[in-house]
């Protein structure tokens, strides 16, 4: 698939998910939202960007800690949702614009921080996202990334990728915590903090939120039955409607030298 075609797949998928993504309990868990916002230094003068912002949950959550946040996303439907939700919540120091996380329309060294969550696995060249985040943040500022991750074991990672792509056509490839850390170092960022936080979500909600989930549910179930015994980053416990999906959230904070 070409990058243009994949960008179209991202827009289509997240137009489909605009409301369900914003409402999903997954996005507001302490392990996926609270721990990330806690990485943002409190500074009433600081200007931040949230790239691939979706419905703007992170931008709104971090708004009380900083001076302003601009959220940028490839999907116009998501930007419309972000603007409406911010207005409804009365959050006045956030703005949202349509844009590409791999080619930000922002000046060099113009911001105090850049943040993204659950975006790298959708992007064919995630290093470009980090390059752009580093470019727009001034020296001494912060780059913060959060994404769920896969296993170092190649068999387990390949098995998980099949399931993720069947559920969500915009999915590209998951990284490992060490791979995300290596990308940060590759673009010249200085490591400041790294941690992996396990989290649990409702399996049925996760499955049905993706546009491919309902259609491919039977095939996904067959693949799940073939789980490698060493798999750790994608595990399901429980039975029937009570099933729980166990993921790992990898958090990284770097300083711009």
C-alpha positions in Angstrom: 0.0 0.0 0.0 1.3 3.5 -0.9 1.7 6.1 1.7 -1.1 8.2 0.1 -3.4 5.2 0.2 -2.5 4.5 3.8 -3.2 8.1 4.7 -6.6 7.6 3.2 -7.1 4.5 5.2 -6.3 6.5 8.4 -8.8 9.2 7.5 -11.5 6.7 6.7 -10.9 4.6 9.9 -10.8 7.6 12.2 -13.8 9.2 10.6 -15.5 5.9 11.5 -14.1 6.0 15.0 -14.5 9.7 15.8 -17.3 9.3 18.3 -16.5 5.9 19.6 -12.8 6.7 20.1 -13.6 9.8 22.1 -16.1 7.9 24.3 -13.9 4.8 24.7 -13.0 4.2 28.4 -9.6 3.1 27.1 -8.7 6.6 26.2 -9.4 8.0 29.7 -7.8 5.3 31.9 -5.3 6.4 34.5 -2.8 4.1 32.8 -3.2 5.7 29.4 -4.2 9.3 30.1 -3.3 10.2 33.7 0.3 8.8 33.5 0.9 10.7 30.3 -0.4 14.0 31.5 1.7 13.7 34.6 4.8 13.8 32.3 3.9 17.4 31.3 5.8 19.9 33.4 3.5 22.7 34.8 4.4 25.9 33.1 1.6 28.6 32.5 3.7 30.1 29.7 4.5 26.9 27.8 3.3 26.3 24.3 2.7 22.7 23.2 1.6 20.8 20.1 -0.3 17.5 20.2 0.4 15.7 16.9 -2.1 13.1 15.6 -4.4 14.5 18.3 -7.6 12.7 17.3 -10.6 14.1 19.3 -8.2 16.2 21.5 -8.4 14.2 24.7 -4.7 14.8 25.6 -4.8 18.5 24.6 -7.8 19.1 26.9 -6.3 17.1 29.7 -3.0 18.9 29.7 -4.5 22.4 29.1 -4.5 23.3 32.8 -0.8 22.6 33.1 0.4 24.8 30.2 -0.2 28.1 28.5 -1.6 26.8 25.2 -1.9 23.6 23.1 -2.5 23.2 19.4 -3.8 19.8 18.3 -3.1 18.6 14.7 -4.7 15.6 13.0 -4.9 14.2 9.5 -8.7 13.4 9.8 -11.0 16.4 9.5 -13.8 14.6 11.3 -11.5 14.2 14.3 -10.7 17.9 14.3 -14.3 18.8 14.1 -14.9 16.5 17.1 -12.0 18.0 19.0 -13.2 21.6 18.5 -16.7 20.7 19.5 -15.6 18.9 22.7 -13.2 21.6 23.7 -16.0 24.2 23.3 -18.4 22.1 25.2 -15.9 21.7 28.1 -15.1 25.4 28.1 -11.4 24.8 27.5 -10.2 28.0 25.9 -6.4 27.6 25.6 -6.5 24.8 23.0 -6.9 25.0 19.2 -7.1 22.4 16.5 -6.0 22.2 12.9 -6.0 19.6 10.1 -2.4 18.6 9.4 0.2 15.8 8.9 2.2 14.6 11.9 5.1 13.8 9.5 5.2 17.3 8.0 4.0 19.9 10.6 3.2 23.3 9.3 5.0 24.9 12.3 8.3 26.9 12.5 11.5 25.4 13.8 12.2 25.9 17.6 8.8 27.5 18.1 7.3 25.5 20.9 8.1 24.3 24.4 6.9 20.7 24.0 5.3 18.2 21.6 3.3 15.1 22.5 1.6 12.2 20.8 -0.3 9.2 22.0 -1.3 5.9 20.2 -0.2 7.3 16.8 3.2 5.7 15.9 1.7 2.3 15.1 -0.5 3.9 12.4 2.4 5.6 10.5 4.7 3.9 8.0 7.7 6.0 8.9 7.3 6.8 12.7 10.8 8.3 12.7 9.4 11.2 10.7 6.9 12.0 13.5 9.8 12.2 16.0 11.9 14.3 13.6 9.1 16.8 13.2 8.4 16.9 17.0 12.1 17.6 17.6 12.2 20.2 14.9 9.4 22.4 16.2 10.5 22.2 19.9 13.1 24.7 21.1 16.3 23.5 22.9 15.5 22.6 26.5 11.9 21.6 25.6 10.2 18.2 25.8 9.1 15.5 23.4 6.7 13.0 24.9 5.4 9.8 23.2 3.0 7.1 24.4 2.0 4.1 22.4 0.9 0.5 23.1 3.7 -1.9 22.1 4.5 -5.4 20.9 6.9 -8.1 22.0 10.6 -8.3 21.2 9.9 -12.0 20.2 9.4 -11.9 16.4 6.9 -14.8 16.3 4.7 -13.1 19.0 4.9 -9.7 17.3 4.0 -11.1 13.9 1.0 -12.9 15.4 -0.2 -9.8 17.1 0.1 -7.7 13.9 -2.2 -10.0 12.0 -4.9 -9.4 14.7 -4.4 -5.7 14.8 -4.6 -5.2 11.1 -7.7 -7.3 10.8 -9.4 -5.2 13.4 -8.2 -1.8 12.1 -7.3 -1.3 8.5 -5.3 1.9 9.4 -2.9 -0.1 11.6 0.6 -0.2 10.2 3.1 -1.8 12.7 3.6 -1.8 16.5 7.0 -1.0 17.9 8.7 -2.3 21.0 9.7 0.0 23.9 13.4 -0.4 22.9 12.6 0.5 19.3 10.8 3.7 20.3 13.7 4.6 22.5 16.1 4.0 19.6 14.1 6.2 17.3 14.3 9.1 19.8 18.1 8.7 20.0 18.3 8.5 16.2 16.7 11.9 15.8 19.0 13.4 18.5 16.7 13.5 21.5 18.1 13.1 25.0 16.4 10.4 27.1 14.7 11.8 30.2 12.2 9.1 31.2 11.0 5.7 30.1 8.4 3.4 31.6 6.0 0.6 30.6 2.6 0.6 32.2 0.3 -2.4 31.8 -3.4 -1.6 31.2 -6.6 -3.6 30.8 -9.6 -2.8 28.5 -12.9 -4.4 27.6 -12.2 -6.8 24.7 -15.6 -6.5 23.0 -15.4 -2.7 23.1 -11.9 -2.8 21.5 -12.9 -5.3 18.9 -16.1 -3.5 17.8 -14.5 0.0 17.8 -12.3 -0.9 14.8 -14.1 -1.0 11.4 -12.7 -4.4 10.6 -13.5 -6.0 14.0 -17.1 -7.1 13.5 -16.4 -8.4 10.0 -13.3 -10.3 11.0 -14.3 -11.4 14.5 -14.4 -15.1 13.6 -10.9 -15.0 12.0 -9.5 -13.0 14.9 -10.9 -15.6 17.3 -9.1 -18.4 15.3 -5.9 -16.5 15.4 -6.2 -15.8 19.1 -6.5 -19.6 19.7 -3.1 -19.9 18.1 -1.3 -17.4 20.5 2.4 -18.1 20.9 3.0 -19.2 24.5 5.6 -16.5 24.9 3.3 -13.6 23.9 3.1 -10.9 26.6 1.9 -7.7 24.9 -1.5 -8.9 23.7 -3.3 -11.3 26.1 -7.0 -11.9 26.6 -8.5 -13.3 29.9 -12.0 -14.2 30.9 -14.8 -15.6 28.8 -17.6 -14.4 26.5 -18.7 -10.8 27.1 -16.5 -10.6 30.2 -13.2 -10.9 28.3 -10.4 -8.4 29.2 -7.6 -7.4 26.8 -4.2 -6.9 28.4 -1.9 -4.4 26.7 1.3 -2.5 27.6 1.6 1.3 27.3 5.2 2.5 26.6 5.9 6.1 27.8 8.9 8.1 26.7 10.0 11.6 27.5 13.0 13.3 25.9 14.7 16.7 26.1 15.7 18.6 23.1 19.4 19.5 23.3 
